[in-house]
């Protein structure tokens, strides 16, 4: 497995959850929630630079059957715009089915309620996404998902 910090990105319509792995690529942890809109791509590029990320995993929302709808198209566009700001081959799209559901359930089980949960659910979902990608790479020996080219 490649060594280096990876970022996980859960793109929503209002907020973007960001998670970070340890340098060994074993454990994902929530990092930050970025407000969607003006300056969001700048902040994500800055987080990638600050953390010296070797890879950014962006969640691709698909239906349970694997079909892609409008949310997946929006995630693909967002990932392409982010890829334009980062080193080639740095951004990957990975299946994010059930990440928010898993994050919500974990926060509820941990007693995190109401506004406190809304403030961290996106970054927790990003951590679930990133952890899944890290585990998949460890099992298969291959990087997760598909590489995103800028402007695609």
N, C-alpha and C positions, 0 to 999 in steps of 0.2 A: 504494500500500500504506500502511496506517495505521502511524504511528510509535508506538513504545512497547514496553516489555518484556512478553513473554508467558512464562507458565510452562507446562510440559508435565508431566502427572501420569500415571504408570504405576501403576495400583492393583493390588497383589497381595494375597494372603491374609495374608501375614506382613509384607511391607515395601511401602512406597510410594516409587517413584522420582520425583524431582523434577528437572526441567531448567529452564533459563532462556535466553531469547534476549537478544541485544544490543538496545539501544534502537531500532535501525533495523529489527529484525525479519528479519535476514538469516541469522544463525548461532545455532544452539542448542548449549548446553553443559551437561553434567551439573552439578547443583547440590548435591543432598543426598538422603539416604535417610532416610525417616521410618518409624519402627516403627508398624505397623498396630495400632490399638486406642485405648484411652483417650488423649485429647488429640491424636489425629492430625489431626482437622479444625481444631482450634485452631492447630496448628503450620502447616498449609497456609495458613490464612487469614492468619497472621502473615507467612509468606513472601511471600504476594501483596502485603501491605501494605508490607513492607520493600523489596521490589523495585519497588513502584509499578506492579504488573502491570495492563495494560489488558485482559488476557484470560488465562484459564486453560483449557488444552486437556487434557481427560481422555480417556485411551485407552478405546475401546470394543472389547473382544475379540469378534470374530466368527470363524466357521469360514471356511475358504478359499472356501466357496460363498457366504459372506455371511450365513449364518443366525446368529441370536442364540440362545445357550443360557443356562444359569444364571450363567456368569461375566459375560456381557453385562448380565443383569438386575441383578447385584450392582454392576457399574460404573455403571449408570444410577441406582440408589438412592444410591450414594456421591456421584455428581456432583450429584444433587438436594440432598443434605444439604450439600454444599459450597456450592452456589449460594445456599442460604438465608443463608449467612454473608458473601457477597460482593455487590457491586453488581449490580443486575439486568442480564442480558445478558452477563455477564462469563464465564460457564462454557459451554464447548462440548464436545460429545462428538465424537471423530474416530476413524475406523477405525484400529485398531492391529495389524492382521494382520502377523505375522512380525517385530514390533519386537524382541521378546526374542531371537528366533533371530538376527536381524541384529546385535544388541548382543553376544551371546555370541560370534559368529563374529569380530567386530571385535576384541573383547578377546583372544580366543585368538590371532588373527593378530598382535596387538601384544605377545604374550608374557605377558599377565596370566593367572595361574593360581590354582587352588584358592581359598582363603579370600579372597585379594585380589580375585578376580573376583566372588565372591558378594557382597562388600561394595559393589561399584559397578555390577553388572549392571542393577539396577533403575533407577538414575539414568541409566545409559547408554541403556537402553531408552526412558526418558522423553525423552532427547535425540533419539533416532531418530524417535520419534513427533512431537515438536515440529518437528524439521527438515522432516519430510514435510508437516506442516501449513503451515509457512512457505513452503515451495517451492510447494505447491498454491495458496496465496493469491497468490503472485507470478505464477504462470502464468495463473490464472483472473481475478484481480482481485476475487475474492470471499472472505470469511472462510471458514475450513474448517468442515466438520461441521455439527452442529445445536446451536442454543442450548438450554441446559438451564434450566428454570424451577425454582425452589426448591419442594420438596415434591411434585414430579411423580412 
